[in-house]
Amino acid sequence: MSLRTRLLILVIAAMLVPAILVGLRFAQNRAIEINAARDNLSATSDDISSDLDEKIQGTAQLHYGLARARDLDTSDKAACSDFLSAVREEYPQFTGILTINPDGSLFCDSLRTNRTLDLRDRQYFKQALVANGTVTLEPVFGRLTGTSVLQIAYPVRSSGALKFILLASFNLQKFVEFHDKRLSSDKEILLVDRKGTILVAPADKNWTEPAGTSIADSDLFRFASAANRERIGEVTGRDGRTQVWAVARSPSNRDAGLYVMVGLSKDGLVRRANRRLYEDLAMLAVASLLLLAGVWVLATLGIGRQVGRLAAMATKLGLGDLSARIPEPHPRGELGGLMTLLNGTALSLERQRAAIEELNQKLSQSQKMEAMGQLTGGVAHDFNNLLTVILGNSEYLAEKLIANKELHEIADSIATAAERGSDLTRSLLAFARKQPLMPQDIDIGQKILGM
């Protein structure tokens, strides 16, 4: 395994724990974003419900003003209808404004239909008969328009006696369309009455239940109508889609039997958080890759190249080239120290090689001298044998020629020369045998005269 690979493994191991911690932080942020999206969904439903409450309060104030208009205190049905028609043009949020006689029959309306309607079966009418100074509410489909409306009825009394009932039909469809434009495309608004009838269905093409359909037996309606309901719940519809719904908590809407709900698919709820998580993880991955790439480049340029110089130097040393050196500049740190040490080692080896070569030369010379000593010893030994014969014969001749002085001197000279030769051979034998020599004092003058 190369040094760069080891270094990368070490970096990856060092990054593993921080990466896990960052990943856990990203997952925690995802959970926070999901909870924030759920809270936003609940706040949206409450905002819509609050706006509807304001519209109801505004309608109540309109009723209070119309109840004192002289144009309504008339038996002229046509004039009354014309007046209400003019009022309705100023308030397009209503599909119609009308007055109802105490017996439940329609008197005049802004649509000027001149139809005869018996409204005694309407819940808002029954409540208005006993109400005093307050409006009564009922979400229904209008008989004249067929549009889902919130009927807002106000009893007009004189000295406690009911004169007539003012009724304004607030257009729930337009109300939802107005808010739907302000919401993101993945959110949808659903209005349901207390019986489970859909008053306004979402415009989403994935929604399969049209307005007027009953969802009384569905999990969604049971969740919406639960007495102690949670703010937000996940409901799987008949089409198999799981959606997150938030039900408005307005008591007035609930008392009126109107459930305002804002829904979002579960996938849509977590999509943004997932996208943020994926973006964060992608950024983490890119940062990790950049870091690994930087480490790889650093290892290649800062370490791999220097290790290559060391390897080349070691190869040359292995081949016996002790003159090889790693040239300057050397990097700092351990690698530079190793290069300096390797250069020093090569220099030391080179010096040792020179010393060894010098010792080899001396050894060779010593071996030559030893061989010469052995040769000299052999020659000296044989020569000493010859000198022994010469010395013995010269002494014998000297004794025999004692009478002849001249020949006697010649024989003595031969013996003296033989003795000197014998001394020389003893010195050569001592050299050959590496015997210690015993120096003696001599008289150089005598030696010269003797020669």
Long-range contacts (C-beta under 8 A, 24 or more apart in sequence): 3-299, 3-303, 3-304, 3-307, 4-296, 4-299, 4-300, 4-303, 4-304, 7-295, 7-299, 7-303, 8-292, 8-295, 8-296, 8-299, 11-291, 11-292, 11-295, 12-292, 15-288, 15-291, 19-284, 19-288, 22-284, 23-281, 23-284, 26-277, 26-280, 26-281, 26-284, 27-277, 29-273, 29-276, 29-277, 29-280, 30-270, 30-273, 30-274, 30-276, 30-277, 31-273, 33-272, 33-273, 33-276, 34-269, 34-270, 34-273, 37-264, 37-269, 37-270, 37-272, 37-273, 38-232, 38-244, 38-246, 38-269, 41-187, 41-232, 41-244, 41-246, 41-262, 41-263, 41-264, 41-269, 42-231, 42-232, 42-246, 44-183, 44-187, 44-246, 44-262, 45-246, 45-247, 45-248, 45-260, 45-261, 45-262, 46-248, 46-249, 46-250, 48-179, 48-189, 48-248, 48-260, 48-262, 49-248, 49-249, 49-250, 49-253, 49-260, 50-250, 51-179, 52-150, 52-175, 52-250, 52-253, 52-258, 52-260, 53-250, 53-252, 53-253, 55-93, 55-170, 55-175, 56-135, 56-137, 56-150, 56-152, 56-170, 56-252, 59-94, 59-135, 59-152, 59-168, 59-170, 60-134, 60-135, 60-152, 60-154, 62-87, 62-91, 62-168, 63-135, 63-152, 63-154, 63-166, 63-168, 64-154, 66-97, 66-166, 67-154, 67-156, 67-166, 72-99, 72-156, 72-164, 72-166, 73-163, 77-107, 77-108, 77-114, 78-108, 78-112, 80-107, 80-108, 81-108, 81-109, 81-110, 81-111, 81-112, 81-114, 82-112, 84-108, 84-109, 84-110, 85-110, 85-111, 85-112, 91-168, 93-170, 93-171, 93-174, 93-175, 94-168, 94-169, 94-170, 94-171, 95-142, 95-144, 95-145, 95-147, 95-149, 95-169, 95-170, 95-171, 96-142, 96-144, 96-145, 96-168, 96-169, 97-166, 97-167, 97-168, 97-169, 98-166, 98-167, 98-169, 99-164, 99-165, 99-166, 99-167, 100-125, 100-153, 100-164, 100-165, 100-167, 101-164, 102-129, 102-162, 102-163, 102-164, 102-165, 107-164, 109-144, 111-144, 111-145, 113-144, 115-144, 117-143, 117-144, 122-151, 124-151, 124-152, 124-153, 124-167, 125-153, 125-165, 127-153, 128-153, 128-154, 128-155, 128-165, 129-155, 129-162, 131-155, 132-157, 137-252, 137-255, 137-256, 137-257, 137-258, 138-256, 138-257, 139-172, 139-191, 139-193, 139-199, 139-256, 139-257, 139-258, 140-193, 141-199, 141-212, 142-169, 145-169, 147-171, 147-172, 147-173, 148-172, 148-173, 148-191, 148-199, 148-200, 148-211, 150-256, 150-258, 172-199, 172-200, 173-200, 176-200, 177-203, 183-262, 186-264, 186-265, 186-268, 186-271, 187-262, 187-263, 187-264, 188-262, 188-263, 188-264, 189-260, 189-261, 189-262, 189-263, 190-245, 190-261, 190-262, 190-263, 191-258, 191-259, 191-260, 191-261, 192-221, 192-224, 192-258, 192-259, 192-261, 193-257, 193-258, 193-259, 194-225, 194-257, 194-258, 194-259, 195-257, 196-221, 196-225, 199-258, 202-263, 206-239, 206-241, 206-265, 208-237, 208-238, 208-239, 209-238, 220-245, 220-261, 223-247, 224-259, 224-261, 225-259, 234-266, 241-265, 242-266, 244-269, 302-331, 303-335, 306-331, 306-335, 306-339, 307-335, 309-339, 310-335, 310-338, 310-339, 310-342, 313-339, 313-342, 313-343, 313-346, 314-342, 317-342, 317-346, 317-349, 322-346, 322-349, 322-350, 322-353, 323-350, 373-431, 373-432, 373-434, 374-432, 376-428, 376-431, 376-432, 377-428, 377-429, 377-431, 377-432, 377-433, 378-432, 379-428, 380-424, 380-425, 380-428, 380-429, 380-432, 381-425, 381-429, 383-421, 383-425, 384-422, 384-425, 384-426, 384-429, 387-418, 387-421, 387-422, 387-425, 388-422, 390-414, 390-418, 390-421, 391-415, 391-418, 391-419, 391-422, 394-418, 416-450
